[in-house]
Amino acid sequence: MMAALFYVNPTPSVVAQPAQGGQGIGNATLLRQVPYVPTPQDVVEKMLELAKVKPDDVVYDLGSGDGRIVITAAQKYGAHAVGVEINPDLYRQSSARITELGLDGRAHIICEDMFDVSLKHATVVTMYLLTSFNEKMRPKLERELHSGTRVVCHDFHVPGWDPDQVVDVTSRNDIPHKIYLYVRP
Ligand SMILES: C[S@@+](CC[C@H](N)C(=O)[O-])C[C@H]1O[C@@H](n2cnc3c(N)ncnc32)[C@H](O)[C@@H]1O
């Protein structure tokens, strides 16, 4: 699936200007980016199902793209959902969609670098990022997430963590996906 991330979207969404409402983006941030590739909707639903998302959950999608995980968590599972997205265009597009769907009370997107956003309120974290990126996020996740928080990763595992569950899913377009579920000790 590494190939899918790079070849489905050969032009990575590298952001060269400051994120709206966020801090200026320097060279360090540019090195900490992952290209935009959306998770197929049926895989989104499987991820949230695996995490057993409930209305009292606070779901953070790190690198939220067009907001589909955030929107599904709020709309289908009634959770409070937060997306963190560094690309201002995706931030605007997903925020507009949330408003259009009447989900403003339950879902919102923060236009920031995920390394700068506190995760202490999260009870579920979803990530579709590269393994190397997950590795860089790991110390922050270990520092900030409470015991029992579920972390669900699409296709790329967190090095050094033992998954509680690994599920293979074939999406409607016949592409195989892996979902890793971790429950923080
Ligand atoms: C592979 S896409 C996943 C999108 C969405 N989570 C999904 O599964 O459909 C990764 C997303 O992370 C965003 N991103 C990359 N680096 C980021 C960073 N440092 N902070 C916040 N978002 C970032 C990209 O702009 C892109 O939208």
The ligand as a MOL file (V3000), in Angstrom:
LIG
                    3D

  0  0  0     0  0            999 V3000
M  V30 BEGIN CTAB
M  V30 COUNTS 27 29 0 0 0
M  V30 BEGIN ATOM
M  V30 1 C -3.3100 10.2040 3.3130 0
M  V30 2 S -4.2430 11.6670 3.6310 0 CHG=1
M  V30 3 C -5.5450 11.0420 4.6910 0
M  V30 4 C -6.8310 11.8870 4.6660 0
M  V30 5 C -7.9510 11.3700 5.5740 0
M  V30 6 N -7.5100 11.1670 6.9380 0
M  V30 7 C -8.5170 10.0820 5.0450 0
M  V30 8 O -8.1540 9.0200 5.5940 0
M  V30 9 O -9.3060 10.1340 4.0790 0 CHG=-1
M  V30 10 C -3.1520 12.5380 4.7590 0
M  V30 11 C -3.5980 13.9390 5.0820 0
M  V30 12 O -2.7300 14.4740 6.0760 0
M  V30 13 C -2.5240 15.8590 5.8070 0
M  V30 14 N -1.2720 16.2200 6.4880 0
M  V30 15 C -0.0130 15.9090 6.1050 0
M  V30 16 N 0.8930 16.3530 6.9860 0
M  V30 17 C 0.1840 16.9580 7.9770 0
M  V30 18 C 0.5630 17.6140 9.1980 0
M  V30 19 N 1.8410 17.7080 9.5700 0
M  V30 20 N -0.4210 18.1070 9.9890 0
M  V30 21 C -1.7310 18.0110 9.6180 0
M  V30 22 N -2.1400 17.4060 8.4650 0
M  V30 23 C -1.1980 16.8780 7.6670 0
M  V30 24 C -2.4570 15.9140 4.2880 0
M  V30 25 O -2.6950 17.2290 3.8060 0
M  V30 26 C -3.5520 14.9150 3.9100 0
M  V30 27 O -4.7930 15.5480 3.7920 0
M  V30 END ATOM
M  V30 BEGIN BOND
M  V30 1 1 1 2
M  V30 2 1 2 3
M  V30 3 1 2 10
M  V30 4 1 3 4
M  V30 5 1 4 5
M  V30 6 1 5 6
M  V30 7 1 5 7
M  V30 8 2 7 8
M  V30 9 1 7 9
M  V30 10 1 10 11
M  V30 11 1 11 12
M  V30 12 1 11 26
M  V30 13 1 12 13
M  V30 14 1 13 14
M  V30 15 1 13 24
M  V30 16 1 14 15
M  V30 17 1 14 23
M  V30 18 2 15 16
M  V30 19 1 16 17
M  V30 20 1 17 18
M  V30 21 2 17 23
M  V30 22 1 18 19
M  V30 23 2 18 20
M  V30 24 1 20 21
M  V30 25 2 21 22
M  V30 26 1 22 23
M  V30 27 1 24 25
M  V30 28 1 24 26
M  V30 29 1 26 27
M  V30 END BOND
M  V30 END CTAB
M  END
